[in-house]
Amino acid sequence: MSEFTVHSIPGSPFGRAALATLEEKGASCRFSPVAPGALRSPEHLARHPFGRVPVLEHNGFLLYETQAILRYLDRVLPAPALTPADPRRAARMDQVMNVNDWYLFQGVANVIVFHRVVGPRVMGLKPDEAAIEAAMPKARAVFAELARLLGEQPWFAGDALSLADLLVAPQIGFFTQTPEWTVLSAPHPNLVGWLARMEARPSLQATTWERVSEMAKAA
Ligand SMILES: N[C@@H](CCC(=O)N[C@@H](CS)C(=O)NCC(=O)O)C(=O)O
């Protein structure tokens, strides 16, 4: 049995970042599906008091918050390193990870991706067009800033893949399934190229919504 267990929901971009990081490290893991209706169950709240996913379990050690999970994996599985040694590159990595959590997810992905992709697919909801429209100015600003931070580098922290790429790619990947992507991506060919490089990686290919749903069925 694998020493790592990821408790998550298929389709969760944060869960995918944890799974993709394990893939990049060549580490196997057990996927433990959490039913969306069970997020507030006593069993799950004992793992994650805020009732979210993912949660990593490693030989009895439980950890929630995706950034903490990714950094922990990078420490206990040091090769290949996914944090730059150079302080400024590492700072850029940290900055992009926070942009993901504070500006891309909050008020942008959790509105646009929710109403366009997750709500319709998981709950059969109709998109709230007014909410999507209201989120667009912030979405434009966030994509412009991510494109600026990426610049002409292959990866967000420079020449080598880092935890920032693995956290952001699952989140941005969802936008390609929305009509808003045409407008949001048009000014940023560097971001489009980066996403194509990310999605071609075996770690991302192994952790699509469909592949994680298969893991959940097999669990
Ligand atoms: N800050 C958390 C965010 C995790 C998060 O929001 N996960 C979503 C799924 S992608 C979730 O659990 N949503 C359940 C809910 O909002 O009730 C992390 O980095 O792990």
The ligand as an ORCA input file, in Angstrom:
! r2SCAN-3c Opt
* xyz 0 1
  N      -7.160     26.943      0.909
  C      -7.591     25.614      0.573
  C      -8.705     25.687     -0.460
  C      -9.256     24.322     -0.787
  C     -10.610     24.424     -1.466
  O     -11.250     25.482     -1.501
  N     -11.067     23.289     -1.969
  C     -12.391     23.253     -2.584
  C     -12.402     22.252     -3.724
  S     -11.366     22.765     -5.041
  C     -13.382     22.770     -1.551
  O     -13.050     21.948     -0.737
  N     -14.611     23.281     -1.598
  C     -15.640     22.818     -0.732
  C     -16.507     23.930     -0.224
  O     -16.278     25.070     -0.613
  O     -17.375     23.631      0.576
  C      -6.400     24.792      0.063
  O      -5.457     25.387     -0.427
  O      -6.402     23.571      0.187
*
